[in-house]
Amino acid sequence: ARLLASWRPRACEYSFRISEQNAGPGAARNTGVKLAAGKLVMFTGDDILPDRTFLAAHLAAHANQGQRDGRLAVLGKTVWPADVPVTTVMRHIDGPGGEQFSYHFMKHGDFVDFRHFYTSNISLPLELLQQEETLFDKRFTHAAFEDIDLGLRLERRGMRILYTSHALGYHYHPYTVHGFAERQFKACQMACVMAAKH
């Protein structure tokens, strides 16, 4: 917190908040959206290292589609970094298995549905988010499906998701078989919340 408080960026306005307790990524994103003042909001994860051209690639994709499209979200690509050994499990869940991300099946320039509202690497108009009465639903107590739930509700109001492979984020979250099984157990619990809600 002391480091964040002392940071003085030259190219942007900056603020941060400290939560009294960890309420999960959805609650943190809700706070971030309330603080946002620009035209676009960029979501990423605490285990993502953005590429140097990350923001520029998002902005270019929005500009190429016409920034007046107030319902366009841009999905970037989340990949394993070169300095982390990629296990068979990691290769599978981001590859043909698609249990974590389904980039394996996407092509640059594709439009994808709400199931790909990955908050590890996505940008969209602030105004679109502000029209939603509830952003990230706090009933999703683990980091799973809270983003897909919001993506579904936004899609129902006309949001489209454009995929660009140029906006790279490096995912520093290695998995073992046991670690990913534990993650999937929690994801299954949140899938039950999603099913009950919709």
MOURPE-V958228 format. One record per pair of residues at least 24 apart in sequence whose ideal C-beta (glycine too) atoms are under 10 Angstrom apart, sorted by the first residue. I is the first residue (numbers start at 1). J is the second residue. D is the distance in Angstrom with one decimal. If there is no record, write none. Layout:
i->[I/I]
j->[J/J]
d->[D/D]
This chain:
i->[12/13/13/23/23/24/24/24/24/24/24/24/25/25/25/25/25/25/25/25/26/26/26/26/26/26/26/26/26/26/26/26/26/26/26/27/27/27/27/27/27/28/29/29/29/29/29/29/29/30/30/30/30/30/30/30/31/31/32/32/33/33/33/33/33/33/34/34/34/36/36/36/37/38/38/39/39/39/39/39/40/40/40/40/40/40/40/40/40/40/41/41/41/41/41/41/41/41/41/41/42/42/42/42/42/42/42/42/43/43/43/43/43/43/43/43/43/43/43/43/43/44/44/44/44/44/44/44/44/44/45/45/45/45/45/45/45/45/45/45/46/46/46/46/47/47/47/47/47/47/47/47/48/48/48/48/48/48/48/48/48/48/48/48/49/49/49/49/49/49/50/50/50/50/50/50/51/51/51/51/51/51/51/51/51/51/52/53/53/53/54/54/54/54/54/54/54/55/55/56/56/57/57/57/57/57/57/57/58/58/58/58/58/58/58/59/59/60/60/60/61/61/61/61/61/61/61/61/62/62/62/62/62/64/64/64/65/65/65/65/67/68/69/69/69/69/69/70/70/70/70/70/70/70/70/71/71/71/71/71/71/71/71/71/71/71/71/72/72/72/72/72/72/72/72/72/72/73/73/73/73/73/73/73/73/73/73/73/73/73/73/73/73/73/73/73/74/74/74/74/74/74/74/74/74/74/74/75/75/75/75/75/75/75/75/75/75/75/75/75/75/75/75/75/75/75/75/75/76/76/76/76/76/76/76/76/76/76/76/76/76/77/77/77/77/77/77/77/77/77/77/77/77/77/77/78/78/78/78/78/78/78/78/78/78/78/79/79/79/79/79/79/79/80/80/80/80/80/80/81/81/81/81/81/81/82/83/83/84/84/84/84/84/85/86/86/87/87/87/87/87/88/89/89/89/89/89/89/89/89/90/90/90/90/90/90/92/92/93/93/93/93/94/94/99/99/99/99/100/100/100/100/100/100/100/101/103/103/106/106/106/107/107/108/108/108/108/108/109/109/109/109/110/110/110/110/110/111/111/111/111/112/112/112/112/112/113/113/113/113/113/113/113/114/114/114/114/114/114/114/114/114/114/114/114/115/115/115/115/115/115/116/116/116/116/116/117/117/117/117/117/117/117/117/117/117/117/117/118/118/118/118/118/119/119/119/119/119/119/120/120/120/120/121/121/121/121/121/122/122/122/122/122/122/123/123/124/124/124/124/124/125/128/128/128/128/129/129/131/132/137/137/137/139/139/139/139/139/140/140/140/140/140/140/141/141/141/141/142/142/142/142/142/142/142/142/143/143/143/143/144/144/144/144/144/144/144/144/144/144/145/145/145/145/145/145/145/145/145/145/145/146/146/146/148/148/148/149/149/149/149/149/152/152/152/153/153]
j->[38/37/38/138/141/136/138/140/141/142/143/146/119/136/140/142/143/144/146/147/119/135/136/137/138/139/140/141/142/143/145/146/147/149/150/135/136/138/140/141/146/136/119/129/135/136/146/147/150/129/134/135/136/137/138/146/135/136/135/136/126/129/130/132/135/136/129/130/135/126/129/130/126/125/126/67/70/125/126/127/67/72/73/74/123/124/125/126/127/128/73/122/123/124/125/126/127/128/129/130/74/76/119/121/122/123/124/167/73/117/118/119/120/121/122/123/124/129/136/147/150/76/78/118/119/120/121/122/123/169/78/118/119/120/121/143/169/171/172/173/120/143/172/173/78/120/169/170/171/172/173/174/76/78/81/119/120/121/168/169/170/171/172/173/81/168/169/170/171/172/76/121/167/168/169/170/76/77/79/81/121/166/167/168/169/170/168/166/167/168/121/123/166/167/168/169/170/123/167/166/167/121/123/164/165/166/167/168/121/122/123/124/164/166/167/123/167/164/166/167/108/109/123/162/163/164/166/167/123/124/125/162/164/109/162/164/111/160/162/164/125/125/125/128/158/160/162/124/125/126/127/128/131/158/159/124/125/127/128/131/154/155/157/158/159/160/161/111/123/124/125/128/158/159/160/161/162/111/112/114/116/117/122/123/124/125/128/129/151/154/155/159/160/161/162/163/121/122/123/124/160/161/162/163/164/166/167/101/103/106/110/111/112/116/117/118/120/121/122/123/124/151/161/162/163/164/165/167/103/118/120/121/122/123/163/164/165/166/167/168/169/101/103/106/108/118/120/121/163/164/165/166/167/168/169/103/118/120/121/122/167/168/169/170/171/173/103/121/165/168/169/170/171/170/171/172/173/174/175/168/169/170/171/172/174/170/170/172/170/171/172/173/174/174/174/175/174/175/176/177/180/177/174/175/176/177/178/179/180/181/171/173/174/175/176/180/175/180/175/180/183/184/171/175/180/183/184/187/171/173/175/180/183/184/187/171/163/165/163/164/165/163/165/162/163/164/165/166/162/163/164/165/161/162/163/164/165/160/161/162/163/151/160/161/162/163/148/151/152/155/159/160/161/147/148/149/150/151/152/153/154/155/156/159/161/147/148/151/152/155/161/147/148/151/161/163/146/147/148/149/150/151/152/153/154/155/159/161/147/148/151/161/169/143/146/147/148/150/151/147/169/171/173/164/167/168/169/171/147/151/161/163/167/169/164/167/151/154/159/160/161/159/154/157/158/159/154/159/157/157/193/194/197/190/193/194/196/197/189/190/191/193/194/197/186/189/190/193/183/185/186/187/188/189/190/193/183/186/187/190/183/184/186/187/188/189/190/191/193/194/186/187/188/189/190/191/192/193/194/195/197/190/193/194/190/191/194/190/193/194/197/198/194/197/198/197/198]
d->[8.9/7.1/8.9/7.2/8.9/8.5/7.7/7.6/6.3/7.3/6.5/7.7/7.2/7.6/9.2/9.3/5.0/9.7/7.2/8.3/8.9/7.7/3.2/6.8/6.3/9.2/5.9/8.8/9.7/8.0/9.8/4.2/7.9/9.1/8.4/9.6/7.0/6.2/10.0/10.0/9.4/8.7/6.7/9.5/7.0/5.2/8.4/8.4/8.9/9.6/8.8/4.9/5.4/9.5/8.2/9.9/9.8/10.0/9.6/10.0/7.2/5.4/7.7/9.2/5.8/8.6/9.9/9.4/8.9/5.3/8.1/9.0/8.0/9.6/6.4/7.5/9.3/6.4/6.2/7.7/8.5/9.7/9.6/8.6/5.2/6.8/6.0/6.5/9.6/9.7/9.7/9.0/6.6/6.2/7.5/5.0/9.7/8.8/6.1/9.6/9.2/9.2/9.8/8.6/7.6/4.5/8.7/9.5/9.6/9.1/8.5/4.1/7.7/7.6/5.3/7.3/8.3/9.9/9.8/7.9/10.0/8.8/8.8/9.8/7.4/6.1/5.9/8.3/9.3/6.0/8.2/9.0/6.8/4.5/8.1/8.5/7.8/7.7/9.3/8.2/9.8/9.8/9.4/9.5/9.8/8.1/9.6/9.2/6.3/4.9/4.5/9.8/9.7/6.7/9.8/9.7/5.3/6.7/9.8/4.3/6.7/6.0/7.4/8.6/6.7/9.5/7.0/4.4/8.3/6.2/8.7/8.1/8.3/7.6/5.3/7.7/8.8/9.4/9.3/10.0/9.9/9.0/7.5/4.0/6.8/7.0/9.3/7.2/7.6/7.6/7.9/9.8/9.2/5.6/6.5/6.3/9.6/8.4/8.1/8.8/8.4/10.0/9.7/6.0/9.0/4.1/3.7/7.6/8.6/8.6/4.4/9.7/7.6/8.9/5.1/8.2/9.3/7.9/7.3/8.6/9.8/9.2/8.2/6.0/8.8/4.4/7.4/7.0/7.0/8.9/8.5/8.5/9.7/9.4/8.8/8.9/10.0/8.8/6.1/10.0/8.7/10.0/8.3/10.0/9.9/8.0/9.4/9.3/5.0/9.7/5.8/6.0/9.3/8.9/9.4/8.4/7.5/9.5/6.1/10.0/8.1/9.3/7.5/4.6/5.0/6.2/10.0/9.6/9.2/7.1/7.3/8.7/9.8/7.6/5.8/8.1/6.2/10.0/9.6/9.6/9.4/7.1/5.8/6.8/3.8/8.2/7.9/10.0/8.1/7.5/9.2/5.7/7.0/4.6/7.1/9.8/9.1/6.8/5.0/7.2/9.9/7.6/5.3/8.0/6.0/9.9/7.1/9.9/9.1/8.4/9.2/9.6/6.6/5.9/7.7/6.3/9.5/6.7/5.1/8.5/9.5/10.0/5.2/6.9/4.8/7.2/9.7/8.1/9.8/8.6/8.5/3.9/7.0/7.8/8.1/6.0/7.9/7.5/2.9/6.6/6.0/8.5/5.6/8.3/8.7/9.5/9.7/6.8/7.7/7.5/4.8/7.9/6.6/5.6/7.3/7.3/6.5/4.5/4.9/9.6/9.4/8.0/4.9/7.9/5.1/9.7/7.7/9.5/9.4/6.2/7.4/6.3/6.5/7.3/5.9/8.6/8.8/8.1/9.9/9.7/9.6/3.8/7.1/6.2/9.8/8.1/8.7/9.0/8.4/8.5/6.5/8.8/5.6/7.4/8.2/9.8/7.0/6.9/7.0/8.5/9.4/8.7/9.1/5.3/6.6/5.4/9.5/8.3/5.6/9.3/9.1/8.9/6.5/5.4/9.2/8.3/9.8/9.2/6.9/6.3/9.3/9.1/8.2/9.7/7.7/9.2/6.9/8.5/8.7/9.1/8.3/8.0/8.4/9.3/9.4/8.5/8.0/7.8/5.0/9.9/7.8/7.6/8.1/9.7/6.7/6.2/4.3/7.3/7.3/7.0/7.4/8.7/9.0/7.7/4.8/9.4/9.6/5.6/6.4/5.8/7.4/9.9/8.9/5.0/8.1/5.5/10.0/8.1/8.8/6.7/10.0/9.2/7.1/9.4/6.4/8.8/8.5/3.7/4.4/8.3/7.2/4.2/8.4/7.8/7.4/9.9/6.0/7.2/8.3/9.5/9.5/9.7/8.6/7.5/5.9/7.3/10.0/5.2/5.9/8.8/6.5/2.7/7.9/9.8/7.3/8.1/8.4/6.6/6.7/8.8/8.8/9.3/9.5/9.1/8.2/4.3/9.5/8.5/9.0/8.8/6.0/6.7/9.3/9.7/6.4/8.1/4.3/8.9/8.2/8.7/7.5/9.9/9.1/9.8/9.9/8.1/9.8/7.7/7.1/9.9/8.4/9.1/6.5/7.7/8.7/6.4/8.0/9.9/7.0/7.9/8.1/9.3/7.4/9.0/5.5/9.5/8.9/7.3/9.3/5.2/10.0/5.7/7.8/9.1/8.8/8.2/7.7/8.2/8.8/9.3/4.1/7.3/9.8/6.5/5.3/9.1/8.7/7.8/8.6/8.3/7.8/8.7/6.0/3.9/8.4/7.9/4.1/7.4/9.1/8.9/9.9/7.0/9.7/9.2/4.0/5.9/9.2/6.6/4.6/9.4/9.3/7.2/8.7/8.9/8.9/9.0/6.8/8.8/8.1/5.7/6.7/7.7/8.4/9.4/6.9/9.9/9.2]
